[in-house]
Amino acid sequence: MTDLNKRYEEILAKALKPARYSGGEYNVSNIKDSKVKFCLCFPDVYEVAISNLGNKIIYHMVNDSEKFSCERCYSPWTDMAELLRAEKLPLFSLETRTPLGEFDLLGMSLSYEMSYTNVLEMLDLSNIPMESKNRSENDPLVFAGGICVVNPEPIANFMDFFLLGEGEVNLLPILELMEKKKKENWTRDEFLAKVDEISFAYVPKLHNEIFENGVFKGLENSPIMTKAIVEDFDNAYFPTSQIVPNIQAVHDRGVLEVFRGCPRGCRFCQASFCYRPIRCKSKDTLLKECDDIISQCGFDEVSLSSLSTGDYPEILPLIKEMSAVTKQKGVRLSLPSLRLDSFDEDFVTDMKKTASLTFAPEAGTQRLRDVINKNITTEEFETAMKQAFRVGYKSVKLYFMIGLPTETDEDIAGIFAMTKRVKEIYSEVVHRRDVRVTASVANFVPKPFTPFQWEAQDTFAEFDRKHRLLKDLFFKSGFGFKYHDTFVSKLESIFASCGRKAGDILLEGYKNGCIFDGWSEKFSKEGWEKALETCGADIDQMTSGFDYNDILPWQFVDVGVTEEFFKEENERSKADAVTGDCMENCLGCGADRLGECKTCW
């Protein structure tokens, strides 16, 4: 055992949960000798990171390749960070306990904007300069991928480059290029110049912001970053021998990805558009993967995953056949991501395995559901509730949003009315009152690459007023509900839709001790208020929206769906007009420019 490894062992014994950092899980890959040292980093705690399906795919894909290896590092919880600093030890990988500063490449997986301070913490703990401009030839090249990369600018100051799209396609070419860099002894800048030539890659330092009279006018050298996609999804790489966590994970189960993309087109949903074109796996492929993952991992639960699993064309036959497999092996089958209009009585009878049902009407009135293109009617909602209660369900979770475009107080009151109506339906169907209904209310955050990307977010004052209205409605009637913190939602909006100025705020927030901002017990409002004051930033002004003729910070990114389609959908929302799904008829969103929609329906 090396002296460094011995010191790591000593601090592991002092950590609250040493298993977060010990590695050695069941099905972990053996790290082969590779000319490129690559570490995949996820900026959240072990229990969250180990549950991420995208990271599982990338980790095993690289390690199953002929010549490359991938190690892992997750954000240490605050106790471990304090131990590392006290002992003057750098953050390390789980597989070989190599300090992150000794890797050639660090890949940051960005799935949530409020994890950005964790990215800075991981670099800081590794003694790697947080801002890319301060890194030397001896520092790792730090890049990012994931859904947040559709607007890379808020975190551009901290990344050497970005990769857009699906990692099964865009990662191995970068590892190949790094191998060539080391063989031919390229400088850091020479390597980055070659990266910037790749269609799905972007190097911020080569494209400075341009302003005229304080107005953003784009980036120098006019970059274009086009999303990489897996075209043959049915035969795409998928690991069935997945890592089994050392401790209880957030999602401690085997996960099967049914399809990518979503045919529904809810106008607030970034993932729905950014993961197009829609690509399905066949029923036979999914059944084989289910059997393999049970036998190779030992999970006691298997889940089907997609943005709208109920829209899978063979969902009922798949459930029936997969249920037979899981039942025979003593494994539970769970099905998240239900839509109300895919909820028939056969469906609910087959899936009556869990204690509660979760639905997301999103809006409390039919008019506002039409605005956001949710395509769920009041009649469908009530029918679904009746069917669920008839077969024995007695717990329902409802998810809504406030602050949606064109929202009125009547729409907000509708949230309470729908929640109350669930209890009434339960009494009508089963003639009892022991149903449990929970309503959770999120704040609308306009996201890039949605029809609502130009919309303003509600001000602090307006969010607070709407929250008070809901509190009065729910509490006076004895109902309970949960709602999101307004300050967190405003920050999320800044880091989703602003330019590089947001990076200045991010750095100041981190300096003020902001870390694990997605965890309510760790969120520091005071730290962020100080950061905003230092940067002279008005958060309401920064989230006041865009005009059609504005150049957007993410204008150079191409996810497939065209700006013209988003504008058409935005205009339709103003007319309360719904747009059908694309299961049968193409709506011309433009995603097929990157690859054929292979929907299987």
C-alpha positions as CSV (number, residue, x, y, z in Angstrom):
1,M,0.0,0.0,0.0
2,T,1.4,3.4,-1.0
3,D,1.7,6.1,1.6
4,L,-1.0,8.1,-0.2
5,N,-3.4,5.2,-0.2
6,K,-2.7,4.6,3.5
7,R,-3.6,8.2,4.3
8,Y,-6.8,7.8,2.2
9,E,-7.7,4.7,4.2
10,E,-7.2,6.6,7.5
11,I,-9.6,9.4,6.6
12,L,-12.2,6.9,5.2
13,A,-12.5,5.5,8.7
14,K,-13.5,8.9,9.9
15,A,-16.1,9.6,7.2
16,L,-19.8,9.4,8.1
17,K,-20.4,6.9,5.2
18,P,-17.0,5.4,4.2
19,A,-18.7,3.2,1.5
20,R,-19.3,6.3,-0.5
21,Y,-15.6,6.5,-1.3
22,S,-14.3,2.9,-0.9
23,G,-15.2,1.6,-4.4
24,G,-14.9,-2.1,-5.1
25,E,-18.7,-2.5,-5.7
26,Y,-20.0,-5.7,-7.3
27,N,-19.7,-5.5,-11.1
28,V,-17.2,-2.7,-10.9
29,S,-14.8,-2.8,-13.9
30,N,-11.2,-3.8,-13.7
31,I,-9.1,-0.9,-14.8
32,K,-6.8,-2.0,-17.6
33,D,-3.6,-0.3,-18.6
34,S,-4.5,2.6,-20.9
35,K,-2.5,5.3,-22.5
36,V,-5.4,7.7,-21.6
37,K,-6.3,8.3,-18.0
38,F,-10.0,9.3,-17.9
39,C,-12.2,9.9,-14.9
40,L,-16.0,10.3,-15.2
41,C,-17.2,12.8,-12.5
42,F,-20.7,13.4,-11.3
43,P,-21.2,16.5,-9.1
44,D,-23.5,15.0,-6.5
45,V,-23.2,12.6,-3.6
46,Y,-22.7,8.8,-4.2
47,E,-26.3,7.8,-3.6
48,V,-27.5,10.1,-6.4
49,A,-24.6,9.6,-8.8
50,I,-24.6,5.8,-8.7
51,S,-28.3,5.9,-9.8
52,N,-27.7,7.9,-13.0
53,L,-28.3,5.6,-16.0
54,G,-26.3,7.8,-18.4
55,N,-23.2,7.5,-16.3
56,K,-23.7,3.7,-16.0
57,I,-23.8,3.4,-19.8
58,I,-20.7,5.6,-20.3
59,Y,-18.7,3.9,-17.5
60,H,-19.2,0.4,-18.7
61,M,-19.0,1.3,-22.4
62,V,-15.5,2.8,-22.0
63,N,-14.3,-0.1,-19.8
64,D,-15.7,-2.6,-22.3
65,S,-13.8,-1.0,-25.2
66,E,-10.5,-2.5,-26.3
67,K,-8.0,0.1,-25.1
68,F,-9.6,2.7,-22.9
69,S,-10.5,2.7,-19.2
70,C,-12.9,4.9,-17.1
71,E,-12.7,5.6,-13.4
72,R,-15.3,7.4,-11.3
73,C,-15.4,10.3,-8.9
74,Y,-18.5,11.7,-7.1
75,S,-18.9,14.8,-5.0
76,P,-17.8,14.1,-1.5
77,W,-20.3,15.0,1.2
78,T,-19.3,18.0,3.4
79,D,-17.7,15.8,6.1
80,M,-15.4,14.1,3.6
81,A,-14.5,17.5,2.0
82,E,-13.5,18.8,5.4
83,L,-11.3,15.7,6.1
84,L,-9.6,16.1,2.7
85,R,-8.8,19.7,3.4
86,A,-7.7,19.1,7.0
87,E,-5.3,16.4,5.8
88,K,-4.2,18.3,2.7
89,L,-5.2,15.4,0.5
90,P,-6.6,15.7,-3.0
91,L,-9.9,14.3,-4.2
92,F,-9.4,10.8,-5.7
93,S,-11.0,8.3,-8.0
94,L,-13.0,5.3,-6.6
95,E,-11.3,2.6,-8.6
96,T,-7.6,3.2,-8.0
97,R,-7.6,6.2,-5.6
98,T,-5.7,8.3,-8.1
99,P,-5.8,12.0,-7.4
100,L,-8.0,13.7,-10.0
101,G,-5.1,16.0,-10.9
102,E,-3.2,13.1,-12.3
103,F,-5.8,12.2,-15.0
104,D,-5.5,13.3,-18.6
105,L,-9.3,14.0,-18.9
106,L,-12.0,14.8,-16.4
107,G,-15.5,14.5,-17.7
108,M,-18.2,16.3,-15.7
109,S,-21.8,14.9,-16.2
110,L,-24.2,17.9,-15.9
111,S,-27.8,17.0,-15.4
112,Y,-29.0,19.8,-13.0
113,E,-28.0,23.4,-12.9
114,M,-28.0,23.5,-9.2
115,S,-25.1,21.1,-9.1
116,Y,-22.7,23.6,-10.7
117,T,-21.1,24.7,-7.4
118,N,-20.3,21.0,-6.8
119,V,-18.3,21.0,-10.0
120,L,-16.2,23.9,-8.6
121,E,-15.8,22.0,-5.3
122,M,-14.5,18.9,-7.0
123,L,-11.9,20.9,-8.9
124,D,-11.0,22.9,-5.8
125,L,-10.5,19.7,-3.8
126,S,-8.3,18.3,-6.5
127,N,-6.0,21.4,-6.6
128,I,-7.0,22.0,-10.2
129,P,-7.6,25.7,-11.0
130,M,-11.4,26.2,-11.2
131,E,-11.2,28.6,-14.2
132,S,-9.9,27.0,-17.4
133,K,-7.8,30.1,-18.2
134,N,-5.6,29.4,-15.1
135,R,-4.8,25.8,-16.0
136,S,-1.3,24.7,-17.1
137,E,0.0,22.0,-19.4
138,N,0.2,19.7,-16.3
139,D,-3.5,20.0,-15.4
140,P,-6.2,17.7,-16.7
141,L,-8.4,18.8,-19.5
142,V,-11.8,19.3,-18.0
143,F,-14.9,18.9,-20.2
144,A,-18.7,18.5,-19.6
145,G,-21.5,16.6,-21.2
146,G,-25.2,16.0,-20.3
147,I,-28.5,17.8,-20.8
148,C,-27.3,21.1,-19.3
149,V,-24.7,21.4,-22.1
150,V,-27.5,22.6,-24.4
151,N,-26.6,26.0,-22.9
152,P,-22.9,25.7,-21.9
153,E,-22.3,29.5,-21.4
154,P,-23.1,29.8,-17.6
155,I,-20.3,27.3,-16.8
156,A,-18.1,28.1,-19.9
157,N,-15.4,29.8,-17.8
158,F,-14.7,26.5,-15.9
159,M,-14.6,24.0,-18.8
160,D,-11.9,23.5,-21.4
161,F,-14.5,22.1,-23.8
162,F,-18.0,20.7,-24.1
163,L,-19.5,17.6,-25.8
164,L,-23.1,17.8,-27.0
165,G,-25.4,14.8,-27.3
166,E,-25.2,11.2,-26.4
167,G,-22.0,9.9,-24.9
168,E,-22.1,6.5,-26.7
169,V,-21.2,8.5,-29.8
170,N,-19.2,11.5,-28.7
171,L,-16.9,10.3,-26.0
172,L,-14.7,7.6,-27.6
173,P,-13.5,10.0,-30.4
174,I,-12.2,12.4,-27.7
175,L,-10.3,9.6,-26.0
176,E,-8.8,8.7,-29.4
177,L,-7.8,12.3,-29.9
178,M,-6.2,12.4,-26.4
179,E,-4.3,9.3,-27.2
180,K,-2.9,11.0,-30.3
181,K,-2.1,14.1,-28.3
182,K,0.1,12.1,-26.0
183,K,1.7,10.2,-28.8
184,E,2.5,13.3,-30.8
185,N,3.2,15.6,-27.8
186,W,0.6,18.2,-28.7
187,T,0.3,21.2,-26.4
188,R,-3.0,21.9,-24.6
189,D,-3.9,24.6,-27.1
190,E,-3.2,22.4,-30.1
191,F,-5.4,19.7,-28.7
192,L,-8.2,22.1,-28.0
193,A,-8.0,23.5,-31.5
194,K,-8.6,20.0,-32.9
195,V,-11.4,19.4,-30.5
196,D,-13.1,22.6,-31.6
197,E,-13.2,21.3,-35.2
198,I,-15.4,18.3,-34.2
199,S,-19.1,18.9,-34.9
200,F,-20.4,18.0,-31.5
201,A,-17.7,19.8,-29.5
202,Y,-17.2,23.4,-28.4
203,V,-14.1,25.1,-26.9
204,P,-15.2,28.4,-25.1
205,K,-11.8,30.0,-25.0
206,L,-11.8,30.1,-28.8
207,H,-15.1,31.9,-29.0
208,N,-15.3,35.1,-26.8
209,E,-18.6,36.9,-26.3
210,I,-19.4,39.9,-28.5
211,F,-21.3,42.9,-27.1
212,E,-22.5,46.1,-28.8
213,N,-23.7,48.9,-26.5
214,G,-24.1,46.3,-23.8
215,V,-26.2,44.0,-25.9
216,F,-25.1,40.4,-26.6
217,K,-24.4,39.8,-30.3
218,G,-23.0,36.3,-30.3
219,L,-19.7,34.6,-30.2
220,E,-16.4,35.2,-32.1
221,N,-15.7,32.8,-35.0
222,S,-19.3,31.7,-35.1
223,P,-19.2,28.2,-33.6
224,I,-21.8,25.6,-34.4
225,M,-22.2,22.6,-32.0
226,T,-24.4,19.8,-33.3
227,K,-25.8,17.1,-31.1
228,A,-24.5,13.5,-31.5
229,I,-27.1,10.8,-31.4
230,V,-27.3,7.0,-31.4
231,E,-29.2,6.1,-34.5
232,D,-29.7,2.4,-34.1
233,F,-31.0,2.5,-30.6
234,D,-32.2,-1.1,-30.5
235,N,-28.7,-2.3,-31.0
236,A,-27.0,0.4,-29.0
237,Y,-24.5,-0.4,-26.2
238,F,-26.3,-1.1,-22.9
239,P,-24.7,-2.7,-19.8
240,T,-26.7,-5.4,-18.1
241,S,-23.8,-6.1,-15.7
242,Q,-24.2,-2.8,-13.9
243,I,-22.5,-1.7,-10.7
244,V,-24.4,-2.6,-7.6
245,P,-24.1,0.2,-5.0
246,N,-22.3,-0.4,-1.7
247,I,-25.0,1.5,0.2
248,Q,-28.7,2.3,-0.4
249,A,-28.9,4.5,-3.5
250,V,-31.7,6.9,-4.5
251,H,-32.8,4.5,-7.2
252,D,-31.5,1.2,-6.0
253,R,-32.8,-1.0,-8.8
254,G,-32.0,-2.2,-12.3
255,V,-33.1,0.3,-15.0
256,L,-34.1,-0.5,-18.6
257,E,-34.3,2.3,-21.1
258,V,-37.4,1.8,-23.2
259,F,-37.0,4.7,-25.6
260,R,-35.3,8.1,-26.0
261,G,-37.2,11.2,-26.8
262,C,-40.9,12.0,-26.3
263,P,-43.8,12.3,-28.7
264,R,-45.9,14.6,-26.5
265,G,-44.1,18.0,-26.8
266,C,-45.1,19.6,-23.5
267,R,-44.0,23.2,-24.1
268,F,-42.1,23.5,-20.8
269,C,-40.1,20.3,-21.1
270,Q,-36.5,20.6,-22.2
271,A,-35.9,16.8,-22.3
272,S,-38.8,16.2,-24.6
273,F,-37.2,18.2,-27.4
274,C,-33.5,17.7,-26.6
275,Y,-33.6,13.9,-26.7
276,R,-35.4,13.8,-30.1
277,P,-35.5,12.1,-32.6
278,I,-37.5,9.4,-30.9
279,R,-35.9,6.0,-30.9
280,C,-37.3,2.8,-29.4
281,K,-36.0,-0.5,-28.3
282,S,-37.9,-3.6,-29.4
283,K,-39.9,-5.7,-26.9
284,D,-37.6,-8.7,-27.5
285,T,-34.5,-6.5,-26.7
286,L,-36.1,-5.2,-23.5
287,L,-37.1,-8.7,-22.3
288,K,-33.6,-10.0,-22.9
289,E,-32.0,-7.0,-21.1
290,C,-34.4,-7.5,-18.2
291,D,-33.5,-11.2,-17.8
292,D,-29.7,-10.3,-18.1
293,I,-29.8,-7.5,-15.6
294,I,-31.6,-9.6,-13.0
295,S,-29.2,-12.5,-13.3
296,Q,-26.0,-10.3,-13.4
297,C,-26.9,-7.7,-10.8
298,G,-29.2,-9.3,-8.2
299,F,-31.5,-6.3,-7.9
300,D,-34.8,-7.0,-6.3
301,E,-36.5,-4.4,-8.5
302,V,-36.4,-3.5,-12.2
303,S,-37.8,-0.3,-13.6
304,L,-38.7,0.8,-17.1
305,S,-37.4,4.2,-17.9
306,S,-38.2,6.9,-20.5
307,L,-39.8,10.3,-20.6
308,S,-43.2,8.8,-21.2
309,T,-43.1,5.1,-20.7
310,G,-46.9,4.7,-21.1
311,D,-46.5,5.8,-24.8
312,Y,-44.4,2.7,-25.6
313,P,-46.4,1.1,-28.5
314,E,-46.3,-2.4,-26.9
315,I,-46.5,-1.3,-23.3
316,L,-49.2,-3.8,-22.2
317,P,-47.7,-6.9,-23.9
318,L,-44.3,-5.8,-22.6
319,I,-45.6,-5.5,-19.0
320,K,-47.4,-8.9,-19.2
321,E,-44.3,-10.7,-20.5
322,M,-41.8,-8.9,-18.3
323,S,-44.0,-9.4,-15.2
324,A,-43.9,-13.1,-15.8
325,V,-40.1,-13.0,-15.9
326,T,-39.7,-10.8,-12.8
327,K,-42.3,-12.8,-10.8
328,Q,-40.6,-16.1,-11.6
329,K,-37.3,-14.6,-10.2
330,G,-38.9,-12.9,-7.2
331,V,-38.2,-9.4,-8.5
332,R,-40.5,-6.4,-8.5
333,L,-41.3,-4.5,-11.7
334,S,-41.9,-0.7,-11.4
335,L,-43.1,1.7,-14.1
336,P,-42.5,5.4,-13.5
337,S,-43.3,8.3,-15.9
338,L,-47.0,7.5,-16.3
339,R,-49.3,9.8,-18.2
340,L,-53.0,10.0,-17.3
341,D,-54.2,9.4,-20.8
342,S,-52.2,6.1,-21.1
343,F,-53.9,4.8,-18.0
344,D,-56.6,2.2,-18.8
345,E,-58.0,-0.4,-16.4
346,D,-56.0,-3.3,-17.8
347,F,-52.9,-1.1,-17.5
348,V,-53.5,-0.2,-13.9
349,T,-54.4,-3.8,-12.9
350,D,-51.2,-5.1,-14.4
351,M,-49.2,-2.4,-12.5
352,K,-50.8,-2.6,-9.1
353,K,-47.6,-3.5,-7.4
354,T,-46.7,-0.3,-5.6
355,A,-48.3,1.6,-2.8
356,S,-49.0,4.8,-4.6
357,L,-49.5,6.3,-8.1
358,T,-47.8,9.5,-9.3
359,F,-49.3,11.8,-11.9
360,A,-48.3,15.2,-13.2
361,P,-51.3,17.2,-14.5
362,E,-48.9,20.2,-14.3
363,A,-51.7,22.8,-14.4
364,G,-55.0,23.1,-12.5
365,T,-57.3,24.1,-15.4
366,Q,-58.0,22.8,-18.9
367,R,-57.1,26.2,-20.4
368,L,-53.6,26.2,-18.9
369,R,-53.0,22.6,-19.8
370,D,-53.8,23.5,-23.4
371,V,-51.3,26.4,-23.1
372,I,-48.5,24.1,-22.1
373,N,-49.7,21.3,-24.5
374,K,-50.2,18.8,-21.7
375,N,-53.0,17.2,-23.7
376,I,-54.8,15.8,-20.6
377,T,-58.5,16.6,-20.2
378,T,-60.5,16.8,-17.0
379,E,-62.5,13.8,-18.1
380,E,-59.3,11.7,-18.6
381,F,-58.1,12.8,-15.2
382,E,-61.2,11.7,-13.5
383,T,-61.5,8.5,-15.4
384,A,-57.9,7.6,-14.5
385,M,-58.6,8.2,-10.8
386,K,-61.7,6.1,-10.8
387,Q,-59.9,3.2,-12.5
388,A,-57.1,3.4,-10.0
389,F,-59.4,3.4,-7.0
390,R,-61.5,0.5,-8.3
391,V,-58.5,-1.8,-8.3
392,G,-57.4,-0.8,-4.8
393,Y,-55.0,2.1,-5.0
394,K,-55.5,4.6,-2.1
395,S,-52.5,6.9,-2.4
396,V,-52.0,9.5,-5.2
397,K,-49.2,12.0,-5.7
398,L,-50.0,15.0,-8.0
399,Y,-47.3,17.3,-9.5
400,F,-48.1,20.8,-10.6
401,M,-46.3,24.0,-11.6
402,I,-47.0,27.7,-10.9
403,G,-45.7,30.6,-12.8
404,L,-46.5,29.2,-16.2
405,P,-47.1,31.6,-19.1
406,T,-50.6,33.2,-19.2
407,E,-51.3,31.8,-15.7
408,T,-54.2,33.5,-13.7
409,D,-55.3,33.1,-10.1
410,E,-58.1,30.9,-11.4
411,D,-55.5,28.5,-12.7
412,I,-53.8,28.5,-9.3
413,A,-57.1,27.8,-7.6
414,G,-57.6,24.9,-10.0
415,I,-54.6,23.1,-8.4
416,F,-56.5,23.0,-5.1
417,A,-59.7,22.0,-6.9
418,M,-58.1,19.0,-8.7
419,T,-56.5,17.8,-5.4
420,K,-59.8,18.1,-3.6
421,R,-61.6,16.3,-6.5
422,V,-59.3,13.3,-6.1
423,K,-60.6,12.8,-2.6
424,E,-64.2,13.2,-3.7
425,I,-63.7,10.6,-6.5
426,Y,-62.3,8.2,-4.0
427,S,-65.3,8.6,-1.7
428,E,-67.7,8.1,-4.7
429,V,-65.9,4.9,-5.9
430,V,-65.0,3.1,-2.6
431,H,-67.3,4.9,-0.2
432,R,-64.4,5.5,2.3
433,R,-62.2,8.5,3.1
434,D,-58.9,6.8,3.8
435,V,-57.2,8.0,0.6
436,R,-53.9,9.9,0.8
437,V,-53.4,12.7,-1.7
438,T,-50.2,14.8,-1.9
439,A,-49.9,17.8,-4.1
440,S,-46.4,19.1,-4.9
441,V,-46.0,22.5,-6.7
442,A,-42.8,23.4,-8.6
443,N,-41.9,26.9,-9.9
444,F,-41.8,27.2,-13.6
445,V,-38.2,27.7,-14.9
446,P,-38.0,28.7,-18.7
447,K,-35.4,26.4,-20.3
448,P,-33.5,26.6,-23.6
449,F,-34.8,24.6,-26.5
450,T,-38.4,24.7,-25.5
451,P,-41.3,26.8,-26.9
452,F,-41.1,28.8,-23.7
453,Q,-37.4,29.6,-23.9
454,W,-38.3,33.3,-24.6
455,E,-40.7,33.6,-21.6
456,A,-40.0,35.6,-18.5
457,Q,-40.0,33.9,-15.1
458,D,-42.2,35.3,-12.4
459,T,-40.6,37.8,-10.1
460,F,-39.9,37.0,-6.4
461,A,-42.9,39.0,-5.4
462,E,-45.3,37.2,-7.8
463,F,-44.1,33.8,-6.8
464,D,-44.5,34.7,-3.2
465,R,-48.1,36.0,-3.8
466,K,-49.0,32.8,-5.6
467,H,-47.6,30.6,-2.8
468,R,-49.6,32.5,-0.3
469,L,-52.8,32.0,-2.3
470,L,-52.2,28.3,-2.5
471,K,-51.4,28.1,1.3
472,D,-54.7,29.8,2.1
473,L,-56.6,27.4,-0.1
474,F,-55.0,24.2,1.1
475,F,-54.5,25.0,4.8
476,K,-58.0,26.4,5.4
477,S,-59.4,23.1,4.1
478,G,-57.0,20.8,6.1
479,F,-55.1,19.7,3.0
480,G,-51.3,19.7,2.9
481,F,-49.0,20.5,-0.1
482,K,-45.4,21.0,-0.8
483,Y,-43.8,23.7,-2.9
484,H,-40.3,24.6,-4.1
485,D,-38.1,27.3,-2.8
486,T,-38.4,30.5,-4.9
487,F,-34.8,31.5,-4.6
488,V,-33.5,28.1,-5.8
489,S,-35.9,28.3,-8.8
490,K,-34.6,31.8,-9.7
491,L,-31.0,30.7,-9.5
492,E,-31.8,27.6,-11.7
493,S,-33.3,30.0,-14.3
494,I,-30.1,32.1,-14.3
495,F,-27.8,29.0,-14.7
496,A,-30.1,27.6,-17.4
497,S,-30.7,30.6,-19.6
498,C,-28.0,33.3,-19.1
499,G,-24.6,33.8,-20.6
500,R,-21.2,33.9,-19.1
501,K,-22.0,36.5,-16.6
502,A,-23.8,33.8,-14.7
503,G,-20.4,32.1,-14.3
504,D,-19.2,35.2,-12.3
505,I,-22.1,34.7,-10.0
506,L,-21.4,31.0,-9.7
507,L,-17.8,31.6,-8.7
508,E,-18.8,34.1,-6.1
509,G,-21.4,31.8,-4.7
510,Y,-18.9,29.1,-4.3
511,K,-16.5,31.4,-2.6
512,N,-19.3,32.3,-0.2
513,G,-19.6,28.6,0.8
514,C,-22.5,27.6,-1.5
515,I,-22.4,23.9,-2.1
516,F,-24.9,21.1,-2.7
517,D,-27.5,23.8,-3.7
518,G,-30.0,21.1,-4.7
519,W,-30.2,19.9,-1.1
520,S,-32.5,22.1,1.0
521,E,-30.5,21.6,4.2
522,K,-27.3,22.8,2.5
523,F,-28.7,25.7,0.4
524,S,-27.3,29.1,1.5
525,K,-29.6,31.9,0.6
526,E,-27.3,34.4,2.3
527,G,-24.3,33.2,0.3
528,W,-26.1,33.6,-3.0
529,E,-27.5,37.0,-2.0
530,K,-24.0,38.2,-1.3
531,A,-22.7,36.8,-4.6
532,L,-25.5,38.6,-6.5
533,E,-24.6,41.9,-4.7
534,T,-20.9,41.5,-5.4
535,C,-21.6,41.0,-9.1
536,G,-24.2,43.8,-9.3
537,A,-26.8,41.3,-10.6
538,D,-30.5,41.8,-10.4
539,I,-32.0,38.3,-10.4
540,D,-35.5,39.4,-11.6
541,Q,-34.0,41.4,-14.4
542,M,-31.7,38.5,-15.5
543,T,-34.8,36.2,-15.7
544,S,-37.1,38.7,-17.5
545,G,-37.1,36.7,-20.8
546,F,-36.1,37.4,-24.4
547,D,-37.7,38.7,-27.6
548,Y,-37.8,36.7,-30.8
549,N,-35.1,39.0,-32.3
550,D,-32.7,38.6,-29.4
551,I,-29.6,36.6,-30.0
552,L,-29.8,33.9,-27.3
553,P,-26.8,32.7,-25.4
554,W,-27.2,29.2,-26.8
555,Q,-28.0,30.3,-30.4
556,F,-25.0,28.3,-31.7
557,V,-26.2,25.0,-30.4
558,D,-28.1,22.6,-32.6
559,V,-30.2,19.9,-30.9
560,G,-32.1,19.1,-34.0
561,V,-35.5,20.8,-33.3
562,T,-35.5,24.1,-35.2
563,E,-36.0,27.6,-33.8
564,E,-38.9,28.1,-36.3
565,F,-40.7,25.1,-34.7
566,F,-40.3,26.5,-31.2
567,K,-41.6,29.9,-32.3
568,E,-44.7,28.3,-33.9
569,E,-45.3,26.4,-30.7
570,N,-44.9,29.5,-28.7
571,E,-47.5,31.3,-30.8
572,R,-49.9,28.4,-30.5
573,S,-49.6,28.5,-26.8
574,K,-50.7,32.1,-26.8
575,A,-53.8,31.0,-28.7
576,D,-54.5,28.1,-26.2
577,A,-54.0,25.7,-29.1
578,V,-52.8,22.2,-28.5
579,T,-50.4,20.3,-30.8
580,G,-50.9,16.6,-31.3
581,D,-48.2,14.0,-30.5
582,C,-45.9,12.7,-33.2
583,M,-46.6,9.0,-32.7
584,E,-48.3,8.7,-36.1
585,N,-47.7,11.9,-37.9
586,C,-44.5,13.9,-38.1
587,L,-45.0,17.5,-36.9
588,G,-41.9,18.8,-38.7
589,C,-39.9,19.7,-35.6
590,G,-36.6,19.2,-37.5
591,A,-35.1,16.5,-35.3
592,D,-35.0,14.1,-38.2
593,R,-32.2,16.2,-39.7
594,L,-29.9,14.4,-37.2
595,G,-31.3,10.9,-37.6
596,E,-34.4,9.1,-38.5
597,C,-37.2,8.8,-35.9
598,K,-37.5,5.1,-35.3
599,T,-40.6,5.0,-33.2
600,C,-41.7,1.4,-33.8
601,W,-45.3,2.6,-34.0
